[in-house]
């Protein structure tokens, strides 16, 4: 888990052609390589980072109805677990 969080941190701080520059767009996606395969990650808004990882057998869209009710001023990182959503099996 620590390695994945580190990879997310590197992904969020990277400045490549597919990474946002300040200010980031409202929503962007990335594939973070792990030993389990690439994990699909959606990043929404900007600010302090909050990682939202859903429970078993669902993907990051589980959070879509809750997002409007969460505090503003945060960057929400929504992860599709291995084999779920757009992540590799």
Phi and psi in degrees as GROMACS dihedral restraints (atoms count N, CA, C in turn):
[ dihedral_restraints ]
;  ai    aj    ak    al  type     phi  dphi    fc
    3     4     5     6     1   -62.4    20    10
    4     5     6     7     1   -38.7    20    10
    6     7     8     9     1   -65.6    20    10
    7     8     9    10     1   -39.8    20    10
    9    10    11    12     1   -65.2    20    10
   10    11    12    13     1   -44.1    20    10
   12    13    14    15     1   -62.8    20    10
   13    14    15    16     1   -36.6    20    10
   15    16    17    18     1   -64.8    20    10
   16    17    18    19     1   -42.1    20    10
   18    19    20    21     1   -63.5    20    10
   19    20    21    22     1   -39.9    20    10
   21    22    23    24     1   -63.4    20    10
   22    23    24    25     1   -42.3    20    10
   24    25    26    27     1   -62.0    20    10
   25    26    27    28     1   -44.1    20    10
   27    28    29    30     1   -63.0    20    10
   28    29    30    31     1   -43.1    20    10
   30    31    32    33     1   -60.6    20    10
   31    32    33    34     1   -43.0    20    10
   33    34    35    36     1   -70.4    20    10
   34    35    36    37     1   -26.4    20    10
   36    37    38    39     1   -95.5    20    10
   37    38    39    40     1    -7.4    20    10
   39    40    41    42     1   -69.2    20    10
   40    41    42    43     1   150.2    20    10
   42    43    44    45     1  -126.6    20    10
   43    44    45    46     1    69.2    20    10
   45    46    47    48     1  -103.4    20    10
   46    47    48    49     1  -178.5    20    10
   48    49    50    51     1   -63.1    20    10
   49    50    51    52     1   -27.1    20    10
   51    52    53    54     1  -102.4    20    10
   52    53    54    55     1     8.4    20    10
   54    55    56    57     1  -105.0    20    10
   55    56    57    58     1   144.3    20    10
   57    58    59    60     1   -73.1    20    10
   58    59    60    61     1   153.7    20    10
   60    61    62    63     1  -106.3    20    10
   61    62    63    64     1   166.3    20    10
   63    64    65    66     1   -68.7    20    10
   64    65    66    67     1   138.4    20    10
   66    67    68    69     1   -77.8    20    10
   67    68    69    70     1   148.6    20    10
   69    70    71    72     1   -70.9    20    10
   70    71    72    73     1   155.7    20    10
   72    73    74    75     1   -64.7    20    10
   73    74    75    76     1   167.7    20    10
   75    76    77    78     1   -57.0    20    10
   76    77    78    79     1   -39.0    20    10
   78    79    80    81     1  -147.5    20    10
   79    80    81    82     1   137.0    20    10
   81    82    83    84     1  -144.7    20    10
   82    83    84    85     1   162.3    20    10
   84    85    86    87     1  -125.0    20    10
   85    86    87    88     1   159.8    20    10
   87    88    89    90     1  -152.0    20    10
   88    89    90    91     1   158.3    20    10
   90    91    92    93     1  -112.1    20    10
   91    92    93    94     1   119.4    20    10
   93    94    95    96     1  -102.3    20    10
   94    95    96    97     1   117.4    20    10
   96    97    98    99     1   -70.1    20    10
   97    98    99   100     1   134.2    20    10
   99   100   101   102     1  -135.8    20    10
  100   101   102   103     1   173.6    20    10
  102   103   104   105     1   -69.9    20    10
  103   104   105   106     1   -14.0    20    10
  105   106   107   108     1   -91.8    20    10
  106   107   108   109     1    -3.0    20    10
  108   109   110   111     1   115.0    20    10
  109   110   111   112     1   174.1    20    10
  111   112   113   114     1   -74.0    20    10
  112   113   114   115     1   131.5    20    10
  114   115   116   117     1   -99.0    20    10
  115   116   117   118     1   131.0    20    10
  117   118   119   120     1   -80.1    20    10
  118   119   120   121     1   130.3    20    10
  120   121   122   123     1  -129.4    20    10
  121   122   123   124     1   131.4    20    10
  123   124   125   126     1  -106.2    20    10
  124   125   126   127     1   136.0    20    10
  126   127   128   129     1  -119.3    20    10
  127   128   129   130     1   130.0    20    10
  129   130   131   132     1  -125.9    20    10
  130   131   132   133     1   131.1    20    10
  132   133   134   135     1    70.0    20    10
  133   134   135   136     1  -164.7    20    10
  135   136   137   138     1  -142.0    20    10
  136   137   138   139     1   162.9    20    10
  138   139   140   141     1   127.1    20    10
  139   140   141   142     1  -158.0    20    10
  141   142   143   144     1   -63.1    20    10
  142   143   144   145     1   141.6    20    10
  144   145   146   147     1   -81.2    20    10
  145   146   147   148     1   132.3    20    10
  147   148   149   150     1  -128.7    20    10
  148   149   150   151     1   121.3    20    10
  150   151   152   153     1   -93.3    20    10
  151   152   153   154     1   126.2    20    10
  153   154   155   156     1  -114.2    20    10
  154   155   156   157     1   113.3    20    10
  156   157   158   159     1  -120.0    20    10
  157   158   159   160     1   115.6    20    10
  159   160   161   162     1   -69.9    20    10
  160   161   162   163     1   167.4    20    10
  162   163   164   165     1   -72.4    20    10
  163   164   165   166     1  -169.5    20    10
  165   166   167   168     1   -64.7    20    10
  166   167   168   169     1   145.3    20    10
  168   169   170   171     1    67.8    20    10
  169   170   171   172     1    19.2    20    10
  171   172   173   174     1  -135.0    20    10
  172   173   174   175     1   165.1    20    10
  174   175   176   177     1  -112.4    20    10
  175   176   177   178     1  -172.3    20    10
  177   178   179   180     1   -64.4    20    10
  178   179   180   181     1   -20.0    20    10
  180   181   182   183     1   -69.8    20    10
  181   182   183   184     1    -8.7    20    10
  183   184   185   186     1   -57.0    20    10
  184   185   186   187     1   -31.0    20    10
  186   187   188   189     1   -84.0    20    10
  187   188   189   190     1   -10.1    20    10
  189   190   191   192     1   -55.3    20    10
  190   191   192   193     1   -40.9    20    10
  192   193   194   195     1   -75.0    20    10
  193   194   195   196     1   -23.8    20    10
  195   196   197   198     1   -85.5    20    10
  196   197   198   199     1   -29.2    20    10
  198   199   200   201     1   -51.6    20    10
  199   200   201   202     1   -43.5    20    10
  201   202   203   204     1   -63.0    20    10
  202   203   204   205     1   -18.1    20    10
  204   205   206   207     1   -97.0    20    10
  205   206   207   208     1    -5.4    20    10
  207   208   209   210     1   -84.2    20    10
  208   209   210   211     1   155.5    20    10
  210   211   212   213     1   -59.8    20    10
  211   212   213   214     1   144.4    20    10
  213   214   215   216     1   -77.5    20    10
  214   215   216   217     1   179.3    20    10
  216   217   218   219     1    73.6    20    10
  217   218   219   220     1    20.0    20    10
  219   220   221   222     1  -129.2    20    10
  220   221   222   223     1   153.2    20    10
  222   223   224   225     1  -101.4    20    10
  223   224   225   226     1   115.2    20    10
  225   226   227   228     1   -94.7    20    10
  226   227   228   229     1   125.4    20    10
  228   229   230   231     1  -107.5    20    10
  229   230   231   232     1   114.0    20    10
  231   232   233   234     1  -108.6    20    10
  232   233   234   235     1   123.5    20    10
  234   235   236   237     1  -108.9    20    10
  235   236   237   238     1   132.8    20    10
  237   238   239   240     1   -88.3    20    10
  238   239   240   241     1   120.2    20    10
  240   241   242   243     1   -64.2    20    10
  241   242   243   244     1   168.1    20    10
  243   244   245   246     1   -54.8    20    10
  244   245   246   247     1   128.5    20    10
  246   247   248   249     1    78.1    20    10
  247   248   249   250     1     5.1    20    10
  249   250   251   252     1  -119.4    20    10
  250   251   252   253     1   153.7    20    10
  252   253   254   255     1    56.0    20    10
  253   254   255   256     1  -127.5    20    10
  255   256   257   258     1   -99.3    20    10
  256   257   258   259     1     8.3    20    10
  258   259   260   261     1   -76.4    20    10
  259   260   261   262     1   154.3    20    10
  261   262   263   264     1   -74.0    20    10
  262   263   264   265     1   150.7    20    10
